[in-house]
Amino acid sequence: MTETVVTLVINELVQLIVHESKLLRGVHKQVEDIRDELESIQCFLKDTDKGGDLQDGVKTWVKQVREVAYHIEDVIDEYVLHMAQRLHQQSFLAFLHKIGRLLKKIKPHHDIATKIQDIKLLVREIKERRERYGFSSSDQGSSSRATNVTWHDPRVGSLFIEEDEVVGIEPTRDELVSWLVGEVSKRSVISVVGMGGIGKTTLTKKVYENESVKGHFDCRVWVTVSQSYNVSKILMSMTKQIYQAKVTTPGKIDMTDEITQISQLRKCLQQKRYIVVFDDVWKIEFWEIVKHALPCNDRGSRIIITTRNDLIGVSCKESLYDQVHKLQPLSQDKAWELFCKKAFQTEFQGGCPRELVTLSMDIVRKCEGLPLAIVAIGGLLSTKEKVPLEWKKLNDSLNFELECNPHLTSITNILSLSYHDLPCYLKSCYLYFSIFPEDYSIDCFRLIWLWVAEGFIEGKKGKPLEDVAKEYLMELIHRNLVQVSFGELDYDIYRKCRIHDLLHEIILSKAEELNLCQVFEASNTTFRGKSRCLSIHDARENVFETSEYSRVRSIFLFNTNKIPRSFIVKLFKKFKLLKVLDFEDAPIDYLPQEVGNLFHLKNLSLRRTKVKMLPKSVGRLQNLQTLNVVETAIRELPIEILRIYKLRHLLAHSHDFEIKKYSFHSERGVKIHEGFGCLNNLQTLVIIEANHHGDGLFEELGKLSQLRILGISKMTAERGRALCTSIQNMVHLKSLFVFSISEDEIIDLQSISSSPPFLEHIHLWGRLKKLPNWILKLQNLGTLVLFFSSLKEDPLSCVQVLPNLVTLSLIHAYDGEHLHFEEGGFRKLKKLILRELKKLKMVEIDRGSLPSLEQLEIGPCPQMKELPSGIQDLESLKILDFYEMQREFVLRMQPDTGEDYWKVKKVTIIRLKYRIKGEQYQIYKLGDLDLLERLQE
């Protein structure tokens, strides 16, 4: 984390030296010296960040480096802000041209020179202190073990769990045993993947010790790999385990010669049916070496690898016989069963007393199905008095207990291993999740844009920072540190993610320790440090009663019901150096003119607030990258927006939730002034109205060649050709949203001759004469959504050729009576939505069609009397949602009496939904008596 802070400061200094040298007249050399000193310190920090706990002396030194880095950033930002405020009435370019002349006349130049000289001395002292005390990066990876404290591997307990403590893994255990002793003769690998503490080692050990497994193999080997491993020692351990039961051994082995060891192992195993377990693998490179010691001898040998990283599991899958098993958290029922076994093992017949049920359920919920946490917390509670007061104490102070209680530190230690294994560039990104409340799902785009604004993303040649940030997020997901909570990574444009509640507790503590973030709640409004980010969960006026806030760069508001006007006034008065101001969901109805004073602001979100108008002063936000006014009452953007040349993401549309979701007028865009083509850094522009400025609007659009996401509303047929011309210039476009001006207005997109090659998502909201031919040539298209298209011909025969289509939505889109999914079509489709198709009578699904379909939504379709034919052959189908379907249709699906029930009885989730108001639905399950009564009405 400290290495990241230093990197940010170095980058700021480089930008200052290269682009604004006139600002530094007289101190240019000193600034370069500071940069050079920081770069030499940075190399040491990269190595210290790789380890876990540091020695106390090193930890203190690293903290001092972090404080100095923050101080340097403060000095730079305060100086640039002062200069910008003096000259804000002039254009930014004029500011840069004239600054050299003005510097000689103003006091800040003297101040910056003095401060930079002091900083230079301070940085040099810190560097000399490291050299004086002999801090070495080479021994920091094992620093905690180098002290007098005995180190114990916290994962050892997973190998020795008693059978009666194992809950919920029986089906998976039996499945793995069956695979191990199966008839496949080829050597095969199974990777058991999941987050830390989910039970990978426990499960694998139970499988390994199974009697049928023991009897099936000639030899068995178990190796614990861990983060810091020695290949030669692992090969030696394998050799010893193979020969431990024999009287003779292969003689002395050269432990320094890996090639010899691998050759001897191959020779030894060539004629054997063997099982080898590599537990806790952290690096792909490990498998690339040890696999050569394991011959493919066609004797039914098996290898099991446990890992926290999905990519390691995938990399080990080298043949059709290899598998990856993603271990899931325990269900709520199984989690409760395991908790009761541990907490009440000797009392109450293993059941929970009534007065403790609510508290116990809350504790179990926080564990989110993680066996490690359930066992540890349940075990601790078994030693406590069984009264609500005692249990409430633990529940309310779980964060503190995880850090300090010796019964629970194993949870923190095991889960923290994944954090410590992160490369430097991911640690700040991961700690950023501490800003958001527990169990909070954050939009992936929002998270990525915030990371960019904070400066966490390292640029890569030829890639926008947002693409690099997406790679960072994917890496955290593959490491099972971040969960996808809504949508699917491979096809949904609207995706959300979150982290496990216990991981949230751990990183919140870490973020506060590193001064990255502090959370203000009703019970805690004391500013304890020098945090760069404030996450305010209770917007009381006294939150800002401190003088330390000059360092704060980001402010977030959550779960706030009321914000005093004085709160807003103080916020803009005290926080001059903000980079991020996130008011999403906050109960505010105006944005003061003073927002224009936040010269460094890069990300401003007013999403789902009651703000009706943006002040003209937003035009002074010269560094703003993201402006989000989605779902506000703003209907027109001020002309001053056109002065924000660094703007990358402009989101300004609303949805009327009181109107039925698929009503034509539920989505609204905003008006934008002519001349917005000057914002040539824009990557996101949604949703602007097209019925202003004539063809001039489309000429402006054509200048935005960097657009990735475009949304445009109130389109008319005669403007279609102009829009097509603009779209052809957008070679980077990935998502396109087009809304016609009325239900009857045709969207004419036929004249695109050269479509953007990277288009992944298309949403068309309006009448189509036919589906544009160019859409059928899009090799990367993953999502196609058609609203109110009123197509006369079945579109499926055309669309089924799209090779990567994963989501297809037809909503008010087809006026025919019959839809036919032909054999071999839609090979990758996972989600199919057939909504508001009033004339549809029959859906026919050929065997071999839709092999990957997981989710199907149907309704209302009043003419449809029975389930789609062939639905029983959809082996991947997991979720079925029916909306306001007719009585006859529903009765045919009822358990016991329904003649079509057999077709869907294997589907995991079946929901029948009937509208209450707007987008509120009453949800029923098959067989619900309330549903049957409703259908009688």
N, C-alpha and C positions, 0 to 999 in steps of 0.2 A: 504494500500500500504506500509506504513512504517513497519507494522508488518511483511509483506513479506520480506522486506529488512533485518530486524533483524533476521528472520528465516534463510535466506540465509547465513548470517554471522555466526550464531550459528552453522549451518551445516558445514561450512568451518572450524570453530574452532574444532568441534568434529573430523572431518577427520584429521586435523593436530595433534590433541592430540593422536588419536588412531593409525594412520598409519605412522606418521612421527615425533614421539616423539624425535628422535635424532636431528631433526632440532631445537628443542626448549630447548636444554640443557641449564639450568640456568634460563629459563623463563617459564618453564612448569607450575609451580604453578600459576603464574600471568595470564597465558592464561586461566587456568581453572577458576580462579576467575572472569575474564571478561565474560566467558561463563555463569557462574552462575548469575552474575548481569543482563546480557542481558535476560536470561530466566525469571527472575522476572519482568523485564520491559515488556517483551513480553506479559504477561498475561493482563496487563493494555491496551496495544496497541490493542489487539484483540477486546476489548470492545469499544474502541474509534473508530475503523474502522467500527463498525456496525452502527454508527450514521451518520448524514449528516454533517451540519456545526458544527464546534467545537467552544467553547469559545476561545477568542483570546489568553489567557494565555496557554491553553492546546495546541492550534494550534502551538504556538511558541515552546513549550516544545517538541511536536512531531517532529517538524522540526529539532530541535537540536539532537534528538535521531537518526533521519534518517542520518543527517550529520556525526555523530560519527560512525554509522554503516558502512557508505560508507568509512570513513577514516580507520576503522579497516580492511575492505576488501582490501583497497589500500596497507596498510602496509604488509598484508599477501602475496598478489599477487606479490608485488615488491620484497620481500625477496626471495620467491620461484623462481621467474624469474631470479634473480641474481645468485642464486645457480645453476640453470639449465644451464645458459649461461657459467658459469665457467667450467662446466663439460660436455658440450654437446658432446664432442668427445668420451666420455665413454657411455656405455649403461645405460639406465635408472635404471636398477637393480643395476648396480655397483654404481651408484650415491647414491642410498638409503643405500647401505651397508657401503660406505666409508664416508658418510657425517658427522658422529659423530666425526671422527678423524680430518677432515678438518676444522670443525667449530672453533676449538680452535686457528686456525692460521689466520683466516680472519676477517676483520673488520666488515662485515655485522652482525656477531653475536652480537657485542657490540651495533650496531645501532638498531637491533630489540629489544634488551633488554631494551634500553632507551625508544624507542617508545611504547613498550607494557606497561612499567611502567607508562608513561604519559597517555596512553589510559585508563588504569585501574583507575587512579585518576579521569579522565574526566567522565567515565561511572558512577563512584560512586557519583560524584557531581550532575550529571543529576538525578540519582535516588533520592538523598536527596532533590533536588529542588522540585520534585513532592510531596514528603512527607511534605516538609516545607510549600508549598502553598496549600496543601490539595486537590490536584486534585483527583477526584473520578470518576471511570469508570461508576458508576451506574447512574449518571445524564447526561451523554454525549449524550444519544440517543435523548434527548429533549432539548439539550443545546441551540439551536437557539430560542426555545420558552421561555427559562428561562431568557432571557435578557429582557431589557426594550422595545425591538421592538415587536410590535404586530404581531403575526403569522397568516397568512391566508392560507387556503388550496387552492392551485392553481387550483384544479380540480373543484371547485364550479361552475365556469362559464359553464362547460359542461352540467349542469342541467337546464340551463336557456337560451338556444340558441333559437332564434326566428325561426319560420318556414321558412321564406324566406332566412335564412342563411344556411339552410340544403340542401346540394347538393350531389347527387350520392348514397344516402343510401335508396332511395325509394324501389327498388326491394327487398333488404334485409329486410327492415322494413315490407313490405307486407308479405314476407315469414314467418317472425317471428310471426306476428299477426295471420296469418293463422294457424300456429302451436299451438299458445296459445289457440285459440278458437276451435281447431279441436275436432274430435269425440273420440279420445283416452281417455278412462276413467282412465287409470293408471296414478298415479302421475309420472311426468317426469321432467327431468332436462335438460336445455340447457345451455351450457357454451359458452359465446361469448369471443373469445380469439384474442389477437393482441397486437402489441407493444404500448407503451404509446403514446397518442396523436392521435391515429388512428380513434377515434370516438366511442369507445365501450359504454361509458356512455351516450353520446348524442343519439346514436341509441336506446339503451335500454330505455332511458327516453321517447323518442317519441313513442315507442311501449307501454310502461307502461301507458302513458297518452291517448292512442288511445281510442276513444269512444266505439268501439265494445268490446275492452278488459275490459274497466271499467264496462260495462253492463253485462259482462259474468261471473264475479267472485263475490262471496259473500263478500270477503274482500281482500284488497291489502296491501302489506307491502314493504317498500323500506328501505334498510339498507346500509349505506356506511361503509365498513369494514376497509380498509386501512392497512398500515403496522403494526402499533401498535394498536391492538384492545383489548377490554376487553369483553370476552364472556358474562359475567353476565350483563354488560350494554347493549350489543346487544340484549340479550334475553328480557331485560326489555323494550327496545325500541320497539321490535316486539309486546310485550304484550300491550303496550300503544297504538300503532297504530291500533291494532285489536279492542280495546275497546273505542277508542276515539269518535266513533259515537254513543255509547250507554250511556244511562242514568246511569246505574249501572256498577260498575267495580268489578273485582274479589276480591277486598279488598287489604290490604297491602301485598306486596310480599317481601319475604326475598331475598334481592339482593345478598346475599353472598352464597346462596344455589342454585347452578346451576341445580342440579337434580330436585329440587322442581319447578324451573322455567320451565324446559323442560317438566315436567309432566303436569303443568298447561297449557302450550301452546298446547301440544298434545290433551289434553281434550277439549280445546277451538276450535281447528281446525278440530277435528275428523269428525264432521258433515258438514263441510263447503267446498265449492270449493274455494280454495285460490290461490293467486299468490304472491310469495315472490321474491324480487330481492335482491341479495347480490352483491353490486357494489364494485369493486376494491379489490378482494381477492388476498392475497399474499402467503398464506401458505396452504398446503394440510391439515394440522391438523385442520384448522378452520372448514372445511366441515365435517370432521370426528366427530366433536362434535355437530354442529347445526343440522345436518340431523336428529338426533333423536327427535328433536322438531317438525318435519314436517311429520305427519302420511301419510302412503300410504293408502288413504281412498277410492280409486276407484271412485272419484267424478270429475275427470278431473283437479286436481290441477296441478299447474305449478311452477317451480322454475327457475329463471334466475341467472346465475353467470357470472360476468365479471372479467377477469383476464388477466395479461400479460404473464402468464406462461402456456405453452401448457400442461405440466404434471398435473397441477391442473385441467384443463379441462378434461383430460383423466381420472383422479382419480374420478371425479364426474359422470362418465359414468358407471353406475352400472347395467343397464338393456338395453334391445333392444329399449326401448322407449326414452332413454336419447340420447342427441346429443351434438356434439361439432361443433360450427360454427367459422371457422377461418376468421376473418375480413381482407379484402385485402385493400391496398392503393387505392385511387381514380385513375381512369384512367386519362391519360393526358388531354383528353377533359373535363372531369368533374372537374379536378383540375384547369384548365384554366377558366372554367365557375365560379367556386367558387371564384377564385382570382379576376376576373373582378367585381363580385358582391361586394366584399369588397373594392377593390382599387378605383373603379370608381362608387360607389353607387349613387352619386349625380351629376355626370358629364358624359359627352360624351355618354349619353343614356346607361350607364352601359358597354360600350365597350372600348377597349384599343386604344388610338391614335396610328397612324402608327409609329411615331417616337419612341414610347416606347415598341413596340412589341418585338423586339429582347432581350432587357434587361428584360422585364417582363417574357418572356419565359424562360430565364436563371434562374431567381429567382424561378419560378414555378418548374423548373427541380430540383433545389436544395432541394425543399420541398418534392420531391419524393412521391407525393400523400398523404402526411400527413395533414389532415384537420386542426389540431391544428396550425401547422406552417403557412399554407396558409392563414388562417383567421387572425392570429396575424400580419404577415408581410404585408398582404394586407390592414389590418386596419391601420397600421402605415403609409403605403405609401399613403393612402387616405388623410392624413394630410399634405403630402409633396406637393411642387410645381411640377406640371406635366411636368417636363423637364428632358431630358436624364441625365444631370449632377447630379441632385439630386438623381436619381435612381441608377446611377452608383456608387455614393458614398456608398450607402447602400449595394449594391451588392458586392463591393470590400472589405467592412469592416464588413461583416456579423458576423464573429467570435466575434469581439469587441462588436457589437450591441447586440448580444445574451447575453453577460455578463452584459452589462451596461445599455442598453436602457430599461426603465421601461415598455415599450409597448411589449417587447419581452422576458423579464425575465421569464414570465410564461412558455414559451417553454422550456427554460433551466431547470427551476424548476421541471416541470412535467417529462421531459425526464431523468433528473438526479436522480429521485426517484429510477429508475431501477438500476442505478449504485450503489447507496448507499445501496440497498437491497442485493447486492452481498456479499457472504461470502468472507473472507480475501483472500483465495487461488485463487479466480477468478478475483480479482480486477486488479492485475498486468497483468494477461493474457488478460483482456479486454482492458486495457490502451495500450497494445502493438499494437493494431490496429492503434493507432495514428501515428506510424512509416510510414505507407503506405499512398500513396496519396489519395486524395478524389476520391471516385467512383472506387477504386482499388479492384479487385478480387484476392484473394491469394489462392494458392493451399493449401488444408487442410493438406496434409502431410508436406509441407514446414513449415506451421505455427506450427504444433505440434513439429517438430524437433527443431525449433527455441525456443519455450517455454522450451523444455528440456535443450537446451544449455544455456539458461539464468538462469536456476536453479529455475524456477517458479513451477515446478511440485513436489508435495510431494509424496514420495514413499509409496506404499502399498504392504504389504507382498504378494508374489506370483504373482505380476503383473509387467511387464516392465513399465518403466516411460512413454513410448509412448502410452500404453493402458490407463493409467490414464489421460494423456493429451487429448486423444480422448474423454474421459468421460467429461472432463472440457469443451471441445468445444461443445459437445452435450448439456450440461447444458446451455451454453450461447445461443445456438440456441433455445432450448425449452423456454428460458426466453424472446425470441423475441428481443434479443439484437444483434444477428448476423443472417444474412440472407444467405441462400444457393443460390449462384448466378449461379452455373453451376453444372449440375449433380444432382443426387438424393441420399440422405443419405443412403437409404436402398439398393441400388444396384450398383451405379457407383463407380469404383475405382478412376476415375479422377474427383475429386470434388473440387469446389472452393467456397469461402465464402467472405462476405464483410459486412460492416456496413452502416447504413443509413448516408447520407451526413451530416445531422444536428447532429447526434450523434458523427460523426467524429469531427465536429467543437468543440463540448463540451469536448470530451475526450482529444483532442489535447491541449486545454487550461489546463486541469487537469494534463496531463502528463508533461507539461512544468513546472507547479507549483511544482510538486513533483520531478523535476529533472530526470524524467525517459527518456524523449526524447525532442530533439529540432530539428526543421525542418529548413534547410538552403535552401533558394530560391534565385533567382536572385535579388529580391528586399530586401532580408534580409540575410546578411552574418555576422551579429554581434553575437558573442557568449555571451549570456546573463546570463548564470548560470554555473552549474556544472553537466550537464546532463550526464547520463550513455550511452545514445545512440544518434548518429547523423544520421539524415535522410537528405541526401544531394540531392537536386533537381537541382543543378547547380554546376558542378564540376570545379569551378574556382580555380586557384592557391592560391588566397588570403583567401580561406576558412580556411586554417590552420594557419593563422597569429595570434596565441594566445598561451599563455603558460599554459592554463588551461586544456589541453586535456589529461593529465595523467589519469584522472578519466574515460575516455570514454571506454566502453566495447564492443560497437557494432557500426558498420558503414554500412549504406545502401546507394546505389546510385539508383536514379530513373530519368527517362526522361532526360537523359544526352546524348547530341549528340556528344560531343567531350571531351576527357580527356587529358590534357597536361601531358607529361611524368614527368614533375616536380611535378605534383599532386601525382602520384604514389610514387615517391621518398620520398616526405614529409610525405605521409601517413604512410609508413613503418618506418620512422625515428621517428615520434612523438607518434605513438600509440603502446605502448609496451605491454599493458595488454588486448588486444582485445580478446573477446570470440567469437564474430560473425563478419565475414567479408563477406558481401553479394554484389557481383558484378553482379547479374543477369541482363541481357540485357545491360550491360555497354559496351561502345565501346573501349575495351582494347584488345590488341593482345599478351600480354605476362604477366607472373607473375614472379616478381624478386626473386632472391635467398633469399632475406631478409625475405620472408614470413616464412622461417624456424625459425626465431627469435621469432615468436609469440607463445611462449610456452603454453599460456593459451587458445589458439584458439580451439574452439569446433565445429564451423560450418563455412565451407568455400564453397561458391557457385560461380561458374564461368559460370553458365548456360546461354546459348545463347550469349556467348562472342566469340571473334575471337582467343582465346588462342589455340595454336597448341601443346604445350608441357608443362608438369608439371616439375618444377625444382626438382632436387634430394633432395633439402633441405626440401621438404614436409615430408620426413621421420623423421624429428626432431619434428614434431607436435604431441608430445606424448599424448595430451589430445583431439585430434580431434575425434569427434563423427560422423560428417556428411561431406562428400565430394561429391559435385554435379558438374559434368562436362558434363551434358546433353546438347546436341546440340552445341557442340564445335567441333573444328577440331582435337581434341585429339583422336588418334587411338590406342595408347598403353600407359599403365600405367607404371610408373617407378618401378623398383624392390624395391625401398625404401618404397613404400606403405606398404610393408609387415612388416615394423617396427612400424606401427601405431596400436598398440594392442587394443586400446579403440575404434577403428572405428566400428560404428554401421550401418551406411548407406552409401553405395558406389554406386553412380548413374553415369553411363558413357556410354551413347549411343547417337545416333543422328538420325535425320529424315531429308531426303532431300525433302524440300517443292517444289522444282522445278519439281520433279517427281510426277506423279499422285499418290494420296494418297494410293490407293489400288494396286499400283505396287509392285511386289515382292521385289525389291531392294531398297525400300524407307527407310527401317530401317537398321541401322548399329550398330554393337556392338564394343567392344574394346578388345585388347589383354591384358591378365594379366599374370604375371610371375608365374612359378611353385612355390609352397610352400604357396599359399594364405590360405591354411587350418588352418594356425596359427592364423588367424583373427577370433577367435571363438566367438567374440561378435557381429559379423555381423548379422543384421536383414534384410537388404536390399542389394541385389547384382544384378544390371541390367546395361547393358546387356553385358555379356562376350562371346567371341568367343570360340567355342568348337573344332576347327580344329587345336589345338596346344597341345603339351604335351601328346597326345594319351590318354590312359585310366587313366593316372596319374591325369589329370585335374578332372576327375569324382571322383577319390579317395579323392582329396582335397575337392571337393564339399561335399562329404559325411561327412566330419568333421564339417561342418557348421550347427550344429544341432539347432541353434537359428534362422535360416532364416525364415522370414515371407514373403518376396518377392524375387523371383528368376527369372531372365531373361537370356536366353542362346541362342546364334545364331550360324549359320553355322553347324547345326546338320546334321549328316549322319545316315543312317539306321543302320549301324553296331555299332554305338555308343549308340543306343537306350537302350539296356539292361543295359549298365553301368550307364546311366542317371537314369533309373528306380531304380537301387540299391541305388543311392545317394538320390533320392527323398524319398524313404522309411524311411530314417534316419531323415528327416525333419518333425518332428511331429508337429511343430508350423506353417508350411507353410500355407499361406492364398492366395497368388497370384502366378501363374505360367505362364511364357511367354516362349514359345519354337518356334524357327525359324529354318527351315531346310536350307541347304546350297544352294538349287536351287528349282525351281518350281516342278521339276520332282522327287526330292528326297523324299523318304517316311520318315515320322516321325513314328518311332516304339516305342510306349509307352505301349504295351500290357502286358509287364511282371511285372507290379506293382501288387503285391499280397496284400499288406497292404498300402492303400493310406493314405496320411495325413488327419486326420479327420476334420480339420478346413478349408479346401480349400473352398474359396469363389469365386475366379476368375480364369478362365483358358482361355488363348489365345494360340491357336495352328496355326502356320503359315507354312503350307506345306502339302504335299499329305498324305492322310490317306487311308489305305486299308479298314478300318472300324473304327467306333468310339470305343475307348478303353472301355471295359466292366466296369472297375473300376470307370469311370466317372459317370456312371449311378447309382452308389451307394452312391454318395456324397450328404448327407442330407443338407449340408450347402451351396451348390453351388448356387450362385446368378447370376453369369455372365459366359456365355459360348460363346466364339468368335472363329469361324473357318474361316481361310483364306486359299484359294488355296487347299482345301481338296480334291476336285474332287470326292466326294462320288457318287457312282452309285445308291445307294438305298436311298429312302426318310428317313432322320434321325429323323423325327419328332415323329414317333411312339415310338422310344426309349427315346428321350429326354423329352417327355411330362410327364414322370413319376417323374422327379426331383421336389420335393415338394416346394423348395424355389427359383426356377429359376425366375429371374426378367428381365434379359436381354439376348436375343439370337441374335447373328449376324452370318449370313451365307453369306460370301463374296468370290466369286469364289469357293464356297464350295460344290456345288451340280450340277451334270451334267444331272439330270433328267428333265422331262417335267412337272411334276405334284407334287405339295406339298399339303398335306391334314392335316388340323388341326382338330382333332377329338373331338367330344362332350365330355366335361368334362376335356379336357386337358389344360395344361398351366394355372392353376388357378391363379398364382401370376404374370405371365409375364406382364411387363409394357412397355417394349421397344423391338421391333422386327425390325431387319435390314435384308433385302433381297437385296443384291447388287451384280452386275456383274454376274448374273445368266443367261448366254447367251442362254441356251436351254429351259429355263422355259417358259411354255405356259399358265399354269393355276394354280391358288391358290384357294383352296377350304376351307372355314371356316364353320364348322358346328355350328348350334345354340347351345349355351352353352359352346363353346370353347373361350379361350382368354377373360374371363370376366373382367379382370383388365387392358387390353391393353390400354395405353395412347398415345404411339408414334409408328408410322409405317413408315419405309423408304423402298422404292422400286426403283430399277433401277441401271444402264440400264439393261433392260430385253427386247431385241429387238423382241422376239417371242411372247411377252405378248400383247394381243390386247384389253383386257378389265379388269376392276377392279376385285379384288378377290371376288368370290361369297360369300355372307354372310357378307360382310363388313358392311352392313347396320345394323347388329345386335350387333355391337361392341359399346355398350352404353358408355364406358369409353374413347373412342378414342377422343383425343384432337388435335393431330398434325399428318398431313400427308405430307411426303416429297417424291416427285417423281424426279428421276434423269434421264435426257436425255431419256425420254420415247418417243415412236414413235407417229406420228401424229394421227393415228387412235385411239390410246389409250386416248390421251388427248382430242380429239374432243368429245368423248363419255361422258366426264365429264363436258363439258361446260354448264354454266347456260342457261336456256331457251331451247337451241337446243339439248343438250346432253342427250341421253337416259339413262345414268347411273348417272346423276347428283343427282337424288333423293337419291341415296345410300350414298352420302357424304355431303349433304347439311347441316347436323347438326354438322359437324366437325368444330371446332373453327378456326384452322389454316390449310390451304392447300397451299403448295408451290411447284412450278415446277422449277427445277434448271437445267441450261445448262452450261457446262464448258466453260470458257474463256481461262484459262491457269492454269496448275498445279492444285491447290486446290481453284482457284478463279471461282466463279459461278455467272452467271446472274440469278436473282431470279424473277419469275413471279407469279402472282395470276391468279386464274381462271377468264376467261373473258377479260384478258389484250389484247388489240389490238396488242401490240408489239409481244406478244406470238403467236397470230394467224398468223401474218405476217411472223414470223420466221418459223413456221411450213409449210408455203407455199413454202419456199425456196427449 
